[in-house]
């Protein structure tokens, strides 16, 4: 009898495994954003220091994220901005050639496009090493500048979100329009957000300032900087954000070392 039961359970497990593998990966950042606040008794808090990620500004809109598990991620990767070794994961947006390449180094094992070729939204929901990578699609203009009219490519770009070491890290990409409630719901909670602040090729400083304020991440990392005056951006996001300007190009951050007040970190070591 027990042999029959064991065999049945084994068969059920074999049939269930492929089904589970097809299920969407679970986002901890979305779960935390939707969960009610929960008090954690001091006695149950972890005594060990939280794992750190290292974030490096390579240039333009490319940041490198080095995870505690040794994974290296590059955002808006075109190959033009390289710091140290090749990334293991390269995310791309196709707004301009400075944000993607159709011929990445073949040694990069994971190349993730923020668009699809069949007109449907790109869907990224993948655990790679110690990081869960997902996307939220946005629309893009067909031409340069804000005066190109309303001719948009639906779901032509993506906001990429990286969940690692208890941190929720978002890269807004080459964002061309305001985000609605559905976008914010899909993004969920962000601890660190990379924001384009050029004010022209992406969207106005006023528009991106409103998005930054609503996301209210602990750390804001400007990108797509060009000659944008930082004081104008800081006025736009308000006095609740502090500014931390550094002459380095990298910093390390953990869940435990997130700043108490929302902070814009400017890395001038490029």
N, C-alpha and C positions, 0 to 999 in steps of 0.2 A: 504493500500500500504506500509506504513512504517513498519507495523508489518511483512509483507512479506520480506521486505529488511532486517530487523533486524534478522529474523529467518535465512535467507540465510547467513548473515555475521557470525552468531553464528555457523552455520553448517560448514562454510568454516574454521573458527578458530579451531573448534574441529578436523577437518581433517588435518589441517596444523601443529598443535602442535606436534603430534608424529613424523612428518617428520623433524621438526626443532630439536627435541630432538635427532635425529639420526645423525645430521650434526656434523662434527668435531668441537671441541671446538676451539675458536680463541686464538692464542698465541699473547700476547702483545709484547713479546720480539722479535718475528719474524717480527711483524709489525713495530716495532721501528728500527730494523736492516735494513729493506728494504725501510724505508721512507727517503726522502731527509731531510737534516737539516732544522729546522724551528726555526726562532727567535720568542721568546715569550716576548711581552712588559712587562716591569717591573711592570706596574700597574696591570697586570693580574696574576702575580705570587702569589702562595698561601702564605698567611702570617702564617698559622698554621704549626707547626713542622710536618715533615713527620713521618709516623709510622715506628717503629723499629722492626727488627727481632733480636733474640738472637741466636748466633751460639756457640755450645759447641763441643769441640773435645773430644770424648769418648775414642778413641784409634783405632789403626790399620787404617781402612778406614771408620770408623763410626763417622759421625758428627750428632749432634742433632740440628734441626732448630725449634725454638719456634716462632710462628707467632703472629702478633698483635691480631688476632682473637682467640688465645688460642690453636691453632693446634700445635701438636708436631710431627715432622717428623724425622725419623732415616734413614741414608743412609747405604747401604751395611750391613744391619742388620743381625747379627747372634745370638743375645742374649747374647753374651759373654761380650759385652761392654755396660754397662748400667749406666746412670746418671739420678738419680731422677726417676720420674714416667715413666711408659711404654709409648711408642710412640702411636700416633693415626694412623700414616702412617709409614709403614716400606717398604723401597725399597731394593731389593736384586739383587746380581749378583752371578752366579754359578761357577765362575772360581775355587774357593776353598771353603772349608767348613767354613772358617773364614769370608765369605762374604754373607752367606745366611743360612737359616735353613728351613727344610721342616716341622718342628714342632714348629712354632712360638706360643707364648702365645695366647690363644684363645680370650683374651680380647683386642687384637689389631684389630681394625675394618677394617683396610685397609692394606692388604699385597700385594705388587706389585712386580711381578717377572720381571726381565730384559730379560727373555728368555721365549720361549713357548715349549710345549711338542710335537707339531705336525710338527716341522721342519720349520714352518713359522715364520716371524719376530714377536716378541711381539709388541703389539700396546697399549701404555698407553697414554691416552688423557682424563684427568678427572679433574673436579673441585671438590675439597674436602675442605669444609669450605671456608676460604679466600684465598686458594692457588690453582693454576692451575698446575697440574703435567703432564709432558709429557716425552717421551723418544726418543732417537736416538740409533738404534741398531748398535753394532760393532761385529766383529768376535773374537773368542777365540781359543787359542791352545788347543789341546786335552791333552797335557802332560805338566809337569813342565819344566821350563827352556827355553832358547832361542834356544837350539839345538834339539828341538823336530821335526824339519822338517816343511814342509808346510801344514801339515794336520790340517786344521783349521775347527772349527765349525762355519758355517756361521750364523750371527745374534745371536750368543750364549750369548751375554752380552748386556748391555745397558748403555748409558750415560743418566742420569736422570736430568731433568731441572725443577726447582721449581720457579714459578712466583708468587710473593707475595709482597705486600706493595710497588709496583713500582720497585721492584728489580728482576733481572734475575739471579738465582743461579744455577750453574751447578756442577754436580759430575761426573767426568770422569770414575769412576768405575775401574775395573781391566782391564785397556786398554792394548791390546797386539800388536797394529799395528798403523801405521801412519794414519791420517785422510785425506781423499781427499776433493775436493771442495764440493761434495754433502753432506758430513758430516757437513762441516762448514756452508753450506747453511741451513741445517736442525736445527743446533744448534742456529744460529742467534746470537743476542747480549747477552753477559754475563757480569754482573757486578761483580759477585763473582764466582770463579771457584775452585773446590777441585781437586788437581792434585796428582797422584801417583808418588813418586820420588825414589822408591827403585832401579831402574836402572837395575833390573834383572828379577824378576818374572813377572813384567808387560812389560815395554819396556825400551830401553836404555835412559839414561839421555839426550843424544843428541836429540833423537826423541821426548821425552816429552817436552824438552825445546823449540823445534821448534813449537810444538802445543801451548804451553803457550804463546809464543811471538805472534803468529798469532791471538789467541783469544783476547789478550790484555785486559783482564778484569781488573777492578780497584783494585780488591783484589784477591790474589792467596793464597790458603790455602793448604799447603803440607799435604799429607797423605801417608799411606803405606811407612812409613819413615825408619824403621829399623835403620841401622847405616849409612845411606847416609850422606856424608859430605855436609852441606848446601852451603858451599862456592863453591863447584863444580857446584851445581845446579844454584846458582846465577851467576856464570861465564857463564853458558850456556844460560841463558835467557837475559843477557845483562845489561848494566848499567842503562837502562831506568827504571828498577824496583828497588824500594827501599826495605829495609828490616825492619820489625818491630817485634822484638822478645819480647814476653811477658811471664811472669811467671804465668799468669792465664790460665784457660782452656776454658773460655768463653769471648765473647765480643758482644756488641750490635752495629747494623749498620742500617742506614736509607738511603734513596735516597739522602738526604741532606748532610750526613756525609761521603759519599764515598771519599776516598783520591783523591787529585788532580792528583798525580802521581801514576802509577801502583805500588802496594805495596804487598810484600809477608809478610803475618802475620803468625808467628810461635807461636803456643800456647804450652808452656812447662809446663803447670800446671797439666798435666795428671798424 
